[in-house]
């Protein structure tokens, strides 16, 4: 990179800018507090989601009011795929 540093001053190339690392995400809780990531769903509950998904229960019903339906679907499909339950 040091050899190419002159290219920037010559106008041949642009300066390389390093991107900053992203921080942990935050989720708004119903009572106005922010929750940081890191609270994963227990594996037993994930397997329950996968079982209901296999029984064709709608994702919105599996997720209920506590979880995001798209996240529940992704987790359930991942478990089904990893367990090789897909037919």
Secondary structure, 3 states (H helix, E strand, C coil): CCCCHHHHHHCCCCCCCCCCCCCCCEEECCCCCEEECCCCCCHHHHHHHHHHHHCCCCHHHHHCCCCCHHHHHHHHHHHHHHCCCCC
